[in-house]
Amino acid sequence: MSLSILALLNWMKTADKFHQLNTEQTGQTGQGLVEYALILVLVAVVVIVVLGLLGSGIANSMYANIVAVL
């Protein structure tokens, strides 16, 4: 029984060391933020391209429906 407790404590110490290594300042603190920003830019570019290609058709059909109702 005491062996399992010692093993658990040893595992907890190891996990704590990994956590400390993971959270230290290693010059990559903004990497996640930059990745999210790049993904958002990519999504924005895709939306702009799709709206550029389909925008006039969508706008014309919307205006045609509004004019038909009026």
N, C-alpha and C positions, 0 to 999 in steps of 0.2 A: 504494500500500500504506500509506504513512504517513497518507494522508487517512482511511482506514478506522480506523486506530488512534486518530487525533485525534477522529474522530466517536464512537468507543466511549468514549474518556475523557470527552468532553463529555456523552455520555448518562449515564455513571456519576455524574458530578458533579450532573447534573440529578436523577437518581433519588435521590441522597443528600440533596439539598435538599428534595425532596418527602417523603422519609422523616423528615427533621428537622421539617418543618412538621406532619406527621401525628402525631408523637410529643410535640410540645410541649404544655404544660399550657394548654388552651384553655377550661377550665371544663366540659368534657364527659368528664372522666375516668371518671365512674361511669355514663355513659349505657349502655354495653353491659351492665353488671351490672344496672341497673334494667330494661332490656328483657328480660333473661333471667328476672328475678324476676317480671315481669308475665306472661310466658309460662307460668311455673310456676304462678302463681296462677290463671290462666285454665284450665290443665289440671286443677288441683285442683278448681276449681268445677265443671267439666264432669263429672269423676269422681264428685263428691259428688252432683250432680243425677242422674246415671245410676244410681248405687247407691241413691239415695232412691226412684227410680221402680221399679227392678227388684229392689231388695234383698230385699223381703219375699217375692217369688216365688222367688227363688233360695234364700233361707234355708229356706222351707217345703219346697221340693223336696229340698234336701239333707237336712233333718231327716227327711223322709218316707223317703228312701232308707236312711238310717242305721237308722231304726226298723224298716223292712222287713227289713234284713239281720239285725238282732238278733232 
